Amino acid sequence: MLTFSIFTTTLSAQETDTIAEKPEPDAINTGSASIFDSAAVARYENVDHIVLAMKKLSKKTPILAKEITAPFTSEEEKVRALFVWVTNNISYDCAAYHAKPPHAGNLSYKTQAELEAKLDKYYSNIATLTVRNKKAVCEGYSVLFWQLCKVNGIHCQLVDGRASENKDKIKRLRSKKKFNTNHMWNKVQVNGVWYYIDVTWASGYCDPPVTKFFKKFNPFYFLTPLDKLFPTHAENIKLTEKRNHPISE
């Protein structure tokens, strides 16, 4: 019997960061300003209007995923619909931010197929809880978006990395192969091209003590090219690869 470690977005002792002054329990967006391209916003105006008018949808993730995208035909419209639904319906969980982070666990398995099945169940449970509670920290947001995309046949990945409003720190981290992570977001493929999406930071912002969340849609975090990652984010490529392509050892 083998075991596979489930790692969270909290700082990992195995990934040494020589830059960080002190650990950050989770990456928090405290900026209230919206950054957006008015032309891009206008481009999706019809999709946004339809999604924001949706009521009484299923709380079962597979059904919900299809209900959200049902009015749309193109892959790009479907991704936008999922993005808008998640950012509009899920709020940041300030209480969970201050709670003691759960210890990373281990999954026991005998075969690669069994490992993948157990990981799918693990992520499905996170997505279900996020929909039920209507709030989450970054892992819940990102896993839910990933799950909704998966049901719709849209290629999506979970991204592990560091996010901070200290852009100079983030810039330095990008030159390193190993660093601690405190955030999760997504990569999504649209028309054969991969982009970054951060549904957590797009949904709103917190006050500096992280005691109150303010819902405020920020379309800046939608479909950013991989070579133009948000200035506040640094991807840990090694951990992202491990999360999306777990290999039995």
RAUR-V467158 format. One record per pair of residues at least 4 apart in sequence whose ideal C-beta (glycine too) atoms are under 6 Angstrom apart, sorted by the first residue. I is the first residue (numbers start at 1). J is the second residue. D is the distance in whole Angstrom. If there is no record, write none. Layout:
BEGIN
<<I:J:D> <I:J:D>>
END
This chain:
BEGIN
<<1:108:5> <2:109:6> <2:248:6> <3:106:4> <3:108:5> <4:107:5> <4:115:6> <5:104:6> <5:106:6> <6:104:5> <6:105:5> <7:104:5> <8:104:6> <9:138:6> <9:139:5> <9:181:6> <9:183:6> <9:184:5> <10:101:4> <11:23:5> <11:180:4> <12:180:6> <15:178:5> <15:180:5> <17:179:4> <17:180:4> <19:172:6> <24:182:5> <26:97:5> <26:137:5> <26:182:6> <27:163:3> <27:182:5> <27:183:4> <28:206:5> <28:210:6> <29:201:4> <29:205:5> <30:205:6> <30:206:6> <30:208:5> <31:205:6> <32:205:5> <34:218:5> <35:220:4> <36:41:6> <36:219:5> <36:220:6> <41:219:6> <44:48:5> <44:80:5> <47:77:5> <47:80:5> <47:81:6> <48:84:5> <50:71:5> <51:81:5> <51:84:5> <51:85:5> <57:64:5> <57:67:5> <58:63:4> <58:64:5> <59:131:6> <61:127:5> <61:128:6> <61:147:6> <62:151:5> <65:148:4> <65:151:4> <65:152:6> <68:81:5> <68:82:6> <68:85:5> <69:78:4> <69:81:5> <69:152:5> <72:77:4> <72:78:5> <72:81:6> <75:190:6> <76:190:5> <78:152:6> <79:188:6> <79:190:6> <82:148:5> <83:222:6> <84:88:6> <85:89:6> <86:90:5> <86:145:5> <86:199:5> <87:199:5> <87:202:5> <87:203:4> <87:217:6> <90:136:6> <90:141:6> <91:135:5> <91:213:5> <92:206:6> <92:213:4> <93:135:4> <93:136:5> <93:137:6> <94:210:5> <94:211:6> <94:213:6> <96:137:5> <97:137:6> <97:210:5> <107:118:5> <109:114:4> <109:115:4> <110:114:6> <112:248:5> <115:248:5> <123:143:5> <126:140:6> <126:143:4> <127:143:5> <127:144:5> <127:147:4> <129:133:6> <130:136:4> <130:140:4> <130:144:4> <136:140:2> <136:141:5> <138:142:6> <138:183:5> <138:184:5> <138:200:4> <139:143:6> <139:184:5> <141:199:5> <141:200:4> <142:158:6> <142:184:4> <142:185:6> <142:186:5> <145:186:5> <145:199:5> <146:156:5> <146:158:6> <149:154:4> <149:156:4> <155:189:4> <156:186:6> <156:188:5> <157:187:4> <157:244:5> <158:184:6> <158:243:5> <159:185:5> <159:186:6> <159:187:6> <159:235:6> <159:240:5> <160:181:5> <160:184:6> <160:236:5> <160:239:4> <160:240:5> <160:243:6> <161:181:6> <161:183:6> <161:233:6> <161:234:5> <161:235:4> <161:236:5> <162:173:6> <162:181:6> <162:182:6> <162:234:5> <163:183:4> <163:232:5> <163:233:5> <164:169:5> <164:170:6> <167:231:5> <170:232:6> <170:234:5> <173:179:5> <173:234:4> <174:234:5> <181:236:5> <185:198:4> <186:197:5> <187:194:5> <187:196:6> <188:195:6> <188:197:5> <189:194:5> <194:226:5> <195:223:4> <195:224:6> <196:224:4> <196:229:6> <197:222:6> <198:202:6> <198:221:4> <201:221:5> <202:218:5> <202:221:4> <204:213:6> <204:214:5> <204:215:4> <204:216:5> <205:214:6> <206:210:5> <206:213:5> <207:212:5> <224:228:6> <229:233:5> <235:240:6> <241:245:6>>
END
